[in-house]
Amino acid sequence: MKKLALSAMAAWLAVSAPAFAEKLDMSTVTCTQLAAMNEDEIAWYLIWLDGWLAGQADNTMLDIDELGNQIDGIGKACEAAPESSVINAAKAYLNG
């Protein structure tokens, strides 16, 4: 059953992936650029960011509630500094 669920999720992700450029330097995306993305692109970016930050912290846990808190905190940091990169806004929130 798990294999079927994972296969279905992989197929859904492949079909629903946003039409990003083939390569995107995620460290250069500003808060202003993130705000201009559509909902799917924002979701993909924030999920990637959560994974990247978790990797930096050597944290293998996914806490959905904490992810929501992080998104809210990063959003506030972005409002305060819209030209900042989203990664720097995330670091400011997490270190603040």
All heavy atoms as an XYZ file, in Angstrom:
713
protein
N       0.822     -1.194      0.000
C       0.000      0.000      0.000
C       0.864      1.254      0.000
O       0.553      2.204     -0.693
C      -0.931     -0.039      1.214
C      -1.951      1.045      1.195
S      -3.021      0.913     -0.240
C      -4.520      1.491      0.412
N       1.952      1.249      0.808
C       2.830      2.410      0.841
C       3.452      2.663     -0.522
O       3.585      3.801     -0.943
C       3.945      2.219      1.876
C       3.547      2.507      3.277
C       4.766      2.442      4.168
C       4.403      2.776      5.593
N       5.573      2.760      6.453
N       3.833      1.586     -1.208
C       4.459      1.732     -2.522
C       3.482      2.386     -3.499
O       3.859      3.251     -4.269
C       4.916      0.375     -3.043
C       5.726      0.456     -4.295
C       6.267     -0.896     -4.683
C       7.102     -0.783     -5.940
N       7.632     -2.059     -6.366
N       2.229      1.987     -3.445
C       1.208      2.573     -4.310
C       1.011      4.045     -3.984
O       0.941      4.885     -4.878
C      -0.115      1.816     -4.159
C      -1.284      2.361     -4.974
C      -0.964      2.297     -6.465
C      -2.541      1.579     -4.664
N       0.964      4.378     -2.708
C       0.789      5.770     -2.298
C       1.970      6.616     -2.750
O       1.800      7.739     -3.234
C       0.604      5.862     -0.790
N       3.189      6.094     -2.601
C       4.378      6.827     -3.032
C       4.393      7.002     -4.546
O       4.758      8.064     -5.048
C       5.645      6.116     -2.567
C       5.909      6.163     -1.068
C       7.123      5.300     -0.729
C       6.123      7.585     -0.596
N       3.988      5.985     -5.273
C       3.929      6.091     -6.733
C       2.904      7.138     -7.155
O       3.145      7.927     -8.065
C       3.571      4.743     -7.355
O       4.583      3.815     -7.124
N       1.761      7.140     -6.496
C       0.724      8.122     -6.816
C       1.208      9.530     -6.511
O       0.975     10.460     -7.291
C      -0.555      7.817     -6.034
N       1.917      9.700     -5.381
C       2.434     11.017     -5.024
C       3.482     11.471     -6.037
O       3.474     12.620     -6.467
C       3.056     11.002     -3.622
C       3.577     12.374     -3.199
S       4.385     12.360     -1.593
C       3.001     12.048     -0.522
N       4.359     10.580     -6.448
C       5.389     10.928     -7.428
C       4.750     11.339     -8.744
O       5.166     12.315     -9.379
C       6.344      9.757     -7.622
N       3.723     10.624     -9.170
C       3.027     10.969    -10.414
C       2.343     12.328    -10.279
O       2.402     13.156    -11.199
C       2.006      9.893    -10.761
N       1.714     12.577     -9.150
C       1.049     13.861     -8.938
C       2.061     14.995     -8.961
O       1.833     16.034     -9.575
C       0.303     13.855     -7.608
C      -0.311     15.182     -7.296
C      -1.468     15.686     -7.798
C       0.231     16.184     -6.437
N      -1.683     16.945     -7.294
C      -0.663     17.284     -6.464
C       1.373     16.277     -5.657
C      -0.435     18.432     -5.726
C       1.583     17.432     -4.927
C       0.683     18.486     -4.970
N       3.196     14.807     -8.306
C       4.221     15.842     -8.285
C       4.755     16.123     -9.681
O       4.986     17.271    -10.050
C       5.370     15.449     -7.350
C       5.061     15.497     -5.863
C       6.223     14.915     -5.075
C       4.746     16.903     -5.400
N       4.946     15.088    -10.467
C       5.460     15.275    -11.823
C       4.473     16.052    -12.681
O       4.856     16.918    -13.468
C       5.763     13.921    -12.454
N       3.195     15.778    -12.524
C       2.169     16.448    -13.323
C       1.919     17.866    -12.838
O       1.693     18.781    -13.627
C       0.851     15.636    -13.286
C      -0.292     16.412    -13.895
C       1.042     14.308    -13.992
N       1.988     18.082    -11.531
C       1.614     19.385    -10.983
C       2.791     20.325    -10.783
O       2.610     21.439    -10.315
C       0.887     19.199     -9.649
O       1.758     18.630     -8.702
N       3.991     19.907    -11.141
C       5.164     20.765    -10.956
C       5.016     22.040    -11.773
O       4.596     22.002    -12.922
C       6.434     20.021    -11.366
N       5.341     23.189    -11.182
C       5.220     24.445    -11.911
C       6.249     24.537    -13.030
O       7.246     23.831    -13.035
C       5.488     25.513    -10.844
C       6.275     24.808     -9.801
C       5.840     23.373     -9.832
N       6.002     25.415    -13.940
C       6.876     25.571    -15.106
C       8.007     26.542    -14.796
O       8.102     27.621    -15.365
C       6.061     26.046    -16.304
N       8.866     26.176    -13.849
C      10.047     26.974    -13.546
C      11.040     26.850    -14.689
O      10.971     25.934    -15.491
C      10.743     26.470    -12.277
C      10.095     26.897    -10.993
C       9.757     25.963    -10.044
C       9.839     28.229    -10.732
C       9.181     26.345     -8.851
C       9.268     28.619     -9.532
C       8.937     27.676     -8.599
N      11.983     27.741    -14.730
C      13.093     27.586    -15.651
C      13.788     26.267    -15.313
O      13.648     25.744    -14.212
C      14.057     28.750    -15.497
N      14.552     25.743    -16.250
C      15.212     24.470    -16.000
C      16.101     24.519    -14.776
O      16.216     23.559    -14.044
C      16.011     24.050    -17.227
C      15.118     23.566    -18.344
C      15.913     23.011    -19.493
O      17.000     22.446    -19.262
O      15.441     23.144    -20.621
N      16.758     25.650    -14.562
C      17.591     25.825    -13.375
C      17.266     27.178    -12.759
O      17.070     28.150    -13.460
C      19.073     25.784    -13.735
C      19.545     24.431    -14.192
C      21.023     24.448    -14.444
C      21.499     23.096    -14.913
N      22.948     23.088    -15.146
N      17.214     27.199    -11.449
C      16.931     28.436    -10.730
C      17.851     28.482     -9.522
O      17.857     27.554     -8.707
C      15.466     28.465    -10.279
C      15.020     29.627     -9.427
C      15.148     30.944    -10.191
C      13.592     29.432     -8.964
N      18.651     29.532     -9.425
C      19.503     29.699     -8.246
C      18.614     30.193     -7.121
O      18.258     31.366     -7.054
C      20.635     30.687     -8.540
C      21.589     30.841     -7.368
O      21.282     30.341     -6.266
O      22.638     31.475     -7.559
N      18.239     29.280     -6.259
C      17.271     29.585     -5.211
C      17.787     30.652     -4.250
O      16.998     31.348     -3.626
C      16.908     28.310     -4.456
C      16.344     27.211     -5.343
S      14.777     27.650     -6.099
C      13.672     26.829     -4.993
N      19.105     30.821     -4.158
C      19.657     31.811     -3.234
C      19.448     33.244     -3.720
O      19.620     34.180     -2.951
C      21.149     31.559     -3.009
O      21.889     31.863     -4.181
N      19.063     33.406     -4.978
C      18.902     34.755     -5.514
C      17.452     35.224     -5.545
O      17.197     36.364     -5.897
C      19.478     34.853     -6.943
O      18.725     34.006     -7.814
C      20.941     34.464     -6.970
N      16.513     34.363     -5.193
C      15.095     34.736     -5.223
C      14.823     35.717     -4.091
O      15.066     35.422     -2.921
C      14.187     33.498     -5.104
C      12.724     33.894     -5.039
C      14.436     32.543     -6.271
N      14.317     36.901     -4.457
C      14.010     37.915     -3.446
C      12.588     37.735     -2.929
O      11.766     37.059     -3.546
C      14.158     39.335     -4.011
O      13.141     39.533     -5.005
C      15.536     39.581     -4.589
N      12.318     38.382     -1.833
C      10.971     38.357     -1.273
C       9.963     38.930     -2.275
O       8.855     38.407     -2.417
C      10.943     39.141      0.027
S      11.893     38.364      1.361
N      10.356     39.987     -2.982
C       9.482     40.594     -3.989
C       9.178     39.597     -5.097
O       8.028     39.472     -5.533
C      10.127     41.867     -4.567
O      10.329     42.798     -3.499
C       9.265     42.505     -5.631
N      10.197     38.865     -5.549
C       9.990     37.860     -6.600
C       9.100     36.728     -6.102
O       8.242     36.246     -6.844
C      11.336     37.309     -7.079
C      12.143     38.312     -7.863
C      13.551     37.827     -8.113
O      14.196     37.227     -7.244
N      14.048     38.095     -9.321
N       9.293     36.297     -4.863
C       8.459     35.240     -4.307
C       7.002     35.685     -4.270
O       6.111     34.927     -4.641
C       8.941     34.847     -2.910
C       8.160     33.719     -2.233
C       8.421     32.384     -2.933
C       8.528     33.615     -0.764
N       6.767     36.914     -3.863
C       5.395     37.426     -3.773
C       4.724     37.488     -5.141
O       3.495     37.392     -5.228
C       5.397     38.799     -3.124
N       5.505     37.611     -6.200
C       4.951     37.694     -7.554
C       4.667     36.323     -8.161
O       4.040     36.228     -9.215
C       5.903     38.470     -8.455
N       5.115     35.252     -7.509
C       4.894     33.900     -8.027
C       3.454     33.483     -7.824
O       2.754     34.019     -6.953
C       5.812     32.902     -7.313
C       7.263     33.067     -7.590
S       8.220     31.833     -6.640
C       9.884     32.352     -6.993
N       3.013     32.492     -8.611
C       1.667     31.956     -8.382
C       1.712     31.002     -7.184
O       2.791     30.666     -6.686
C       1.099     31.297     -9.647
C       1.812     30.016    -10.045
O       2.112     29.165     -9.212
N       2.096     29.866    -11.329
N       0.555     30.581     -6.722
C       0.479     29.764     -5.497
C       1.288     28.485     -5.583
O       1.945     28.092     -4.617
C      -0.979     29.431     -5.173
C      -1.744     30.576     -4.568
C      -3.148     30.166     -4.155
O      -3.381     28.972     -3.888
O      -4.012     31.051     -4.097
N       1.248     27.807     -6.733
C       1.999     26.562     -6.883
C       3.495     26.818     -6.789
O       4.222     26.069     -6.142
C       1.681     25.884     -8.219
C       0.320     25.232     -8.239
O      -0.254     24.998     -7.155
O      -0.178     24.957     -9.346
N       3.975     27.865     -7.446
C       5.399     28.181     -7.410
C       5.840     28.534     -5.993
O       6.902     28.104     -5.541
C       5.713     29.337     -8.362
C       5.559     28.964     -9.818
C       5.600     30.152    -10.748
O       5.271     31.284    -10.320
O       5.961     29.951    -11.912
N       5.017     29.309     -5.294
C       5.338     29.667     -3.910
C       5.416     28.411     -3.046
O       6.359     28.238     -2.268
C       4.299     30.659     -3.335
C       4.424     32.011     -4.039
C       4.456     30.808     -1.826
C       3.298     32.983     -3.725
N       4.454     27.515     -3.203
C       4.442     26.285     -2.410
C       5.694     25.456     -2.686
O       6.345     24.975     -1.751
C       3.189     25.473     -2.708
N       6.051     25.279     -3.957
C       7.252     24.516     -4.297
C       8.488     25.172     -3.704
O       9.353     24.499     -3.153
C       7.408     24.388     -5.810
C       6.572     23.298     -6.379
C       5.372     23.436     -7.020
C       6.844     21.904     -6.362
N       4.899     22.210     -7.383
C       5.780     21.254     -6.999
C       7.897     21.144     -5.855
C       5.738     19.867     -7.148
C       7.850     19.759     -6.013
C       6.775     19.146     -6.653
N       8.580     26.486     -3.823
C       9.753     27.192     -3.300
C       9.850     27.017     -1.787
O      10.915     26.720     -1.258
C       9.712     28.682     -3.656
C      10.967     29.386     -3.213
C      12.072     29.464     -4.047
C      11.075     29.919     -1.931
C      13.247     30.067     -3.626
C      12.243     30.517     -1.502
C      13.326     30.590     -2.354
O      14.485     31.173     -1.923
N       8.744     27.204     -1.086
C       8.780     27.123      0.374
C       9.050     25.707      0.865
O       9.719     25.520      1.880
C       7.492     27.698      0.970
C       7.325     29.207      0.776
C       5.966     29.665      1.267
C       8.442     29.977      1.469
N       8.559     24.715      0.150
C       8.867     23.331      0.520
C      10.353     23.067      0.303
O      11.015     22.450      1.138
C       7.989     22.337     -0.259
C       6.545     22.438      0.250
C       8.516     20.909     -0.131
C       5.536     21.703     -0.596
N      10.891     23.548     -0.823
C      12.330     23.403     -1.066
C      13.110     24.100      0.045
O      14.068     23.542      0.588
C      12.717     23.992     -2.424
C      14.199     23.936     -2.644
C      14.897     22.916     -3.211
C      15.166     24.914     -2.233
N      16.248     23.208     -3.180
C      16.438     24.423     -2.589
C      15.080     26.152     -1.611
C      17.612     25.132     -2.339
C      16.255     26.856     -1.361
C      17.501     26.337     -1.721
N      12.703     25.325      0.386
C      13.398     26.103      1.409
C      13.382     25.378      2.749
O      14.406     25.319      3.439
C      12.763     27.489      1.541
C      13.376     28.419      2.581
C      14.829     28.726      2.230
C      12.561     29.715      2.667
N      12.244     24.803      3.114
C      12.166     24.071      4.371
C      13.147     22.907      4.366
O      13.853     22.681      5.349
C      10.745     23.568      4.617
C      10.639     22.820      5.927
O      10.843     23.443      6.988
O      10.374     21.596      5.897
N      13.228     22.182      3.267
C      14.162     21.072      3.167
C      15.606     21.536      3.223
O      16.446     20.917      3.886
N      15.901     22.645      2.559
C      17.264     23.178      2.561
C      17.657     23.610      3.970
O      18.748     23.287      4.449
C      17.370     24.350      1.588
C      18.758     24.879      1.469
C      19.783     24.365      0.733
C      19.287     26.032      2.136
N      20.920     25.127      0.890
C      20.637     26.157      1.748
C      18.755     26.967      3.015
C      21.454     27.173      2.208
C      19.568     27.979      3.470
C      20.901     28.079      3.072
N      16.769     24.325      4.638
C      17.060     24.767      6.005
C      17.225     23.574      6.944
O      18.104     23.577      7.811
C      15.962     25.703      6.509
C      15.883     27.062      5.824
C      14.590     27.781      6.202
C      17.103     27.911      6.171
N      16.381     22.564      6.773
C      16.491     21.364      7.602
C      17.834     20.675      7.367
O      18.482     20.202      8.302
C      15.338     20.411      7.314
N      18.268     20.638      6.113
C      19.565     20.053      5.795
C      20.703     20.823      6.431
O      21.661     20.233      6.929
N      20.598     22.151      6.422
C      21.623     22.980      7.051
C      21.706     22.706      8.551
O      22.771     22.774      9.140
C      21.328     24.473      6.822
C      21.369     24.904      5.371
C      22.749     24.782      4.785
O      23.707     25.309      5.318
N      22.858     24.061      3.684
N      20.567     22.404      9.154
C      20.506     22.147     10.595
C      20.650     20.658     10.931
O      20.565     20.286     12.096
C      19.186     22.673     11.156
N      20.844     19.815      9.894
C      20.931     18.366     10.076
C      19.688     17.836     10.790
O      19.763     17.004     11.684
C      22.210     17.983     10.824
C      22.561     16.509     10.642
O      22.159     15.923      9.619
O      23.234     15.958     11.527
N      18.539     18.352     10.388
C      17.255     17.997     10.987
C      16.455     17.191      9.968
O      16.123     17.702      8.905
C      16.496     19.274     11.383
C      15.145     18.981     11.983
O      14.737     17.836     12.131
N      14.440     20.033     12.329
N      16.130     15.964     10.294
C      15.405     15.110      9.354
C      13.898     15.055      9.620
O      13.181     14.316      8.959
C      15.964     13.673      9.393
O      15.808     13.157     10.714
C      17.417     13.649      8.978
N      13.416     15.846     10.550
C      11.991     15.821     10.898
C      11.204     16.839     10.069
O      11.697     17.926      9.788
C      11.797     16.149     12.385
C      12.495     15.177     13.321
S      11.935     13.472     13.138
C      10.258     13.601     13.655
N       9.993     16.465      9.689
C       9.067     17.384      9.038
C       7.923     17.628     10.007
O       7.164     16.718     10.333
C       8.532     16.805      7.721
C       7.454     17.629      7.030
C       7.989     19.017      6.654
C       6.937     16.911      5.798
N       7.827     18.857     10.496
C       6.782     19.253     11.441
C       5.890     20.247     10.713
O       6.274     21.396     10.487
C       7.434     19.880     12.671
C       6.430     20.282     13.734
O       5.245     20.530     13.407
O       6.835     20.374     14.908
N       4.713     19.804     10.319
C       3.808     20.634      9.519
C       3.415     21.902     10.269
O       3.357     22.985      9.679
C       2.553     19.835      9.095
C       2.958     18.625      8.238
C       1.566     20.722      8.356
C       3.684     18.966      6.959
N       3.151     21.799     11.559
C       2.796     22.983     12.345
C       3.951     23.984     12.349
O       3.758     25.184     12.167
C       2.415     22.615     13.778
C       1.103     21.853     13.853
O       0.246     22.053     12.962
O       0.936     21.054     14.793
N       5.171     23.478     12.555
C       6.335     24.358     12.570
C       6.570     24.961     11.187
O       6.970     26.123     11.075
C       7.575     23.609     13.052
C       8.809     24.479     13.132
C       8.657     25.711     14.031
O       7.879     25.691     14.993
O       9.357     26.709     13.749
N       6.304     24.196     10.134
C       6.436     24.724      8.774
C       5.509     25.922      8.594
O       5.909     26.947      8.053
C       6.141     23.645      7.738
C       6.162     24.077      6.275
C       7.520     24.634      5.879
C       5.774     22.905      5.375
N       4.288     25.819      9.086
C       3.346     26.944      9.013
C       3.858     28.154      9.779
O       3.768     29.283      9.294
N       4.426     27.911     10.957
C       5.003     29.012     11.742
C       6.170     29.655     11.011
O       6.321     30.882     11.003
C       5.465     28.511     13.114
C       4.315     28.087     13.996
O       3.192     28.529     13.831
N       4.598     27.193     14.922
N       7.020     28.817     10.393
C       8.158     29.341      9.652
C       7.701     30.186      8.467
O       8.249     31.262      8.214
C       9.053     28.203      9.156
C       9.863     27.553     10.226
C      10.683     26.397      9.697
O      10.694     26.110      8.508
N      11.382     25.716     10.590
N       6.700     29.710      7.749
C       6.191     30.461      6.599
C       5.668     31.823      7.048
O       5.951     32.843      6.429
C       5.118     29.654      5.847
C       5.792     28.471      5.133
C       4.353     30.525      4.862
C       4.832     27.453      4.568
N       4.927     31.848      8.155
C       4.430     33.125      8.682
C       5.587     34.037      9.086
O       5.593     35.227      8.773
C       3.519     32.888      9.893
C       2.187     32.263      9.523
O       1.814     32.295      8.332
O       1.524     31.734     10.436
N       6.577     33.484      9.771
C       7.729     34.276     10.219
C       8.550     34.792      9.056
O       8.988     35.953      9.051
N       8.766     33.950      8.052
C       9.518     34.371      6.869
C       8.738     35.439      6.116
O       9.309     36.411      5.622
C       9.847     33.161      5.976
C      10.831     32.236      6.692
C      10.405     33.607      4.625
C      10.989     30.870      6.052
N       7.409     35.288      6.069
C       6.569     36.304      5.420
C       6.718     37.657      6.094
O       6.841     38.687      5.416
N       6.753     37.676      7.410
C       6.931     38.939      8.132
C       8.322     39.519      7.892
O       8.479     40.732      7.729
C       6.681     38.731      9.626
C       5.213     38.496      9.932
C       4.965     38.195     11.384
C       3.487     37.903     11.584
N       3.195     37.368     12.898
N       9.335     38.650      7.865
C      10.696     39.121      7.581
C      10.769     39.680      6.161
O      11.457     40.681      5.922
C      11.701     37.989      7.774
N      10.064     39.073      5.230
C      10.041     39.563      3.848
C       9.317     40.906      3.746
O       9.726     41.771      2.972
C       9.374     38.536      2.925
S      10.484     37.247      2.329
N       8.254     41.072      4.511
C       7.550     42.366      4.503
C       8.466     43.479      4.996
O       8.422     44.596      4.495
C       6.299     42.292      5.372
C       5.180     41.475      4.770
C       3.999     41.309      5.709
O       3.996     41.899      6.816
O       3.061     40.579      5.347
N       9.312     43.157      5.954
C      10.226     44.155      6.512
C      11.378     44.476      5.571
O      11.928     45.579      5.624
C      10.778     43.666      7.859
N      11.742     43.515      4.709
C      12.881     43.712      3.794
C      12.573     43.049      2.451
O      13.126     41.991      2.140
C      14.149     43.143      4.402
N      11.687     43.641      1.647
C      11.237     42.988      0.409
C      12.331     42.711     -0.621
O      12.185     41.807     -1.431
C      10.190     43.943     -0.159
C      10.201     45.150      0.674
C      11.036     44.914      1.870
N      13.419     43.443     -0.598
C      14.488     43.205     -1.569
C      15.507     42.172     -1.084
O      16.420     41.800     -1.809
C      15.178     44.517     -1.950
C      14.252     45.472     -2.711
C      13.568     44.830     -3.925
O      14.240     44.142     -4.711
O      12.345     45.002     -4.079
N      15.324     41.696      0.132
C      16.197     40.657      0.684
C      15.927     39.344     -0.037
O      14.824     39.106     -0.536
C      15.894     40.500      2.176
O      16.591     39.412      2.725
N      16.937     38.472     -0.079
C      16.674     37.134     -0.612
C      15.784     36.405      0.400
O      15.823     36.689      1.603
C      17.974     36.357     -0.826
O      18.532     35.949      0.402
N      14.979     35.493     -0.094
C      14.093     34.741      0.796
C      14.934     33.917      1.767
O      14.579     33.793      2.943
C      13.123     33.855     -0.011
C      12.225     33.065      0.914
C      12.287     34.692     -0.963
N      16.051     33.392      1.306
C      16.917     32.610      2.193
C      17.435     33.499      3.333
O      17.429     33.071      4.494
C      18.070     31.953      1.413
C      17.508     30.815      0.565
C      19.160     31.453      2.355
C      18.521     30.093     -0.282
N      17.840     34.708      3.030
C      18.313     35.608      4.105
C      17.171     35.985      5.036
O      17.367     36.108      6.243
C      18.987     36.837      3.525
C      20.379     36.522      3.003
O      20.984     35.534      3.373
N      20.871     37.357      2.110
N      15.968     36.180      4.490
C      14.808     36.461      5.336
C      14.527     35.263      6.255
O      14.218     35.448      7.439
C      13.580     36.784      4.485
N      14.662     34.067      5.722
C      14.443     32.855      6.532
C      15.494     32.764      7.637
O      15.165     32.476      8.786
C      14.490     31.623      5.643
N      16.742     33.033      7.281
C      17.799     32.988      8.289
C      17.561     34.053      9.363
O      17.760     33.797     10.564
C      19.161     33.199      7.640
C      19.631     32.007      6.823
C      20.963     32.320      6.167
C      21.473     31.182      5.332
N      22.765     31.524      4.671
N      17.126     35.246      8.957
C      16.854     36.313      9.916
C      15.736     35.889     10.872
O      15.826     36.101     12.088
C      16.469     37.608      9.202
N      14.687     35.271     10.334
C      13.583     34.810     11.167
C      14.065     33.724     12.132
O      13.784     33.773     13.326
C      12.434     34.276     10.310
C      11.464     33.441     11.091
C      10.604     34.035     12.015
C      11.441     32.060     10.965
C       9.728     33.263     12.774
C      10.575     31.282     11.717
C       9.713     31.885     12.616
O       8.866     31.132     13.373
N      14.787     32.755     11.607
C      15.201     31.612     12.439
C      16.242     32.001     13.487
O      16.288     31.404     14.556
C      15.738     30.497     11.554
C      14.688     29.836     10.657
C      15.350     28.876      9.676
C      13.632     29.123     11.479
N      17.056     32.997     13.188
C      18.099     33.431     14.130
C      17.625     34.574     15.032
O      18.366     34.981     15.916
C      19.363     33.837     13.391
C      20.018     32.675     12.692
O      19.940     31.539     13.151
N      20.618     32.921     11.547
N      16.437     35.093     14.763
C      15.935     36.248     15.499
C      15.229     35.884     16.708
O      15.141     36.248     17.758
